[in-house]
Amino acid sequence: MADFTRKKNPPKISRPAKPSGRRQPPPGNGEALSGPLFMHTTLWDYPSQNYGGSKQGQTGFAGATPSYVIWNLLERYSRPGDLVVDPMAGSGTTLDVARDLGRKALAYDISPRRSDIFRADCRQLPLESAKAHLVFVDPPYSDHLDYSDDPRCIGKLSAAGDAYYLAMRDALREIHRVLRPGGILGLYVADSFVKGSGFYPIGFELFSIMRESFVPVDIVAVCRHNRNLNMGNYRRAAAEGNFFLRGFNYLFIMAKKPDGAGEPGTGGRLAGKAKEWQRGKKK
Ligand SMILES: C[S@@+](CC[C@H](N)C(=O)[O-])C[C@H]1O[C@@H](n2cnc3c(N)ncnc32)[C@H](O)[C@@H]1O
């Protein structure tokens, strides 16, 4: 297998799309916006969870992705008519944004909350290989939120152990399979700090898994508007415990290599761990 990462002159990933020129949400959603919509730098802040007058995804769904993030990604890296896939769709924000922008969209979740999201494990998607132009995924970040009772939910796995990363590696392999060569992956994730336990650099761990088979296109820091960040007791605990509350999410923008080569997580610290873990030697 070619070792792409060490080549002096890696093949260029063509930018899939130029911005369409539209800088406001499509008709029907349009309303005066109180802040930037089309992001120009690698530090993104969004004025509200949803753009325009309507909602994308479901209000109140814990862990919903801010729709501006998906809008900006799709606007830059896909074209009308392209197939956008979300393998962990939650409340369906990706579906709604993709439809607003005239993209085709398919969404899956282990515990679907809407009839237009198919029930499937993201590690085994009922989709042919090399079909998707763009995959957006906002996975669970460790086991902080209870998404469903399904034991296959990756949100039941703590980022303190290998099981979370092995599950995410399998999810990334499946994403790699369904993406067209040169297709784009947007992975939205945050690190984790657990009081009394420590810091888990989930972003960099997942980046190193993706690096085996994807080419980095860009890395964006997205300001978090999690209500906990402003709560006195959280702030006090962070000050007293000398740790930081998570103030940003990563948006890793990666491209499947044009020749489709590589497999996520074949090297690095996870190499060989899957069998060990399955035999119960490691937790
Ligand atoms: C952070 S939420 C996604 C939020 C979504 N982007 C939105 O805006 O609503 C993570 C989702 O991953 C789903 N999930 C967890 N494990 C899964 C698996 N093995 N296969 C498919 N979906 C899974 C959970 O059910 C949850 O809905």
PDBQT file of the ligand as one rigid body, heavy atoms in Angstrom, charges set to zero:
ROOT
HETATM    1  C1  LIG A 301     -23.948  14.209  18.682  1.00  0.00    +0.000 C 
HETATM    2  S1  LIG A 301     -25.308  13.266  18.137  1.00  0.00    +0.000 S 
HETATM    3  C2  LIG A 301     -25.529  13.796  16.467  1.00  0.00    +0.000 C 
HETATM    4  C3  LIG A 301     -26.155  15.139  16.389  1.00  0.00    +0.000 C 
HETATM    5  C4  LIG A 301     -26.718  15.496  15.036  1.00  0.00    +0.000 C 
HETATM    6  N1  LIG A 301     -25.668  15.923  14.132  1.00  0.00    +0.000 N 
HETATM    7  C5  LIG A 301     -27.778  16.564  15.175  1.00  0.00    +0.000 C 
HETATM    8  O1  LIG A 301     -27.574  17.705  14.743  1.00  0.00    +0.000 OA
HETATM    9  O2  LIG A 301     -28.814  16.313  15.790  1.00  0.00    +0.000 OA
HETATM   10  C6  LIG A 301     -24.630  11.641  17.952  1.00  0.00    +0.000 C 
HETATM   11  C7  LIG A 301     -25.589  10.609  17.421  1.00  0.00    +0.000 C 
HETATM   12  O3  LIG A 301     -24.847   9.408  17.176  1.00  0.00    +0.000 OA
HETATM   13  C8  LIG A 301     -25.753   8.340  17.268  1.00  0.00    +0.000 C 
HETATM   14  N2  LIG A 301     -25.009   7.079  17.337  1.00  0.00    +0.000 N 
HETATM   15  C9  LIG A 301     -24.279   6.591  18.365  1.00  0.00    +0.000 A 
HETATM   16  N3  LIG A 301     -23.750   5.389  18.067  1.00  0.00    +0.000 NA
HETATM   17  C10 LIG A 301     -24.157   5.098  16.808  1.00  0.00    +0.000 A 
HETATM   18  C11 LIG A 301     -23.926   3.999  15.933  1.00  0.00    +0.000 A 
HETATM   19  N4  LIG A 301     -23.203   2.933  16.304  1.00  0.00    +0.000 N 
HETATM   20  N5  LIG A 301     -24.473   4.044  14.693  1.00  0.00    +0.000 NA
HETATM   21  C12 LIG A 301     -25.241   5.113  14.305  1.00  0.00    +0.000 A 
HETATM   22  N6  LIG A 301     -25.504   6.170  15.107  1.00  0.00    +0.000 NA
HETATM   23  C13 LIG A 301     -24.962   6.185  16.334  1.00  0.00    +0.000 A 
HETATM   24  C14 LIG A 301     -26.561   8.680  18.510  1.00  0.00    +0.000 C 
HETATM   25  O4  LIG A 301     -27.782   7.959  18.540  1.00  0.00    +0.000 OA
HETATM   26  C15 LIG A 301     -26.732  10.197  18.335  1.00  0.00    +0.000 C 
HETATM   27  O5  LIG A 301     -27.962  10.482  17.728  1.00  0.00    +0.000 OA
ENDROOT
TORSDOF 0
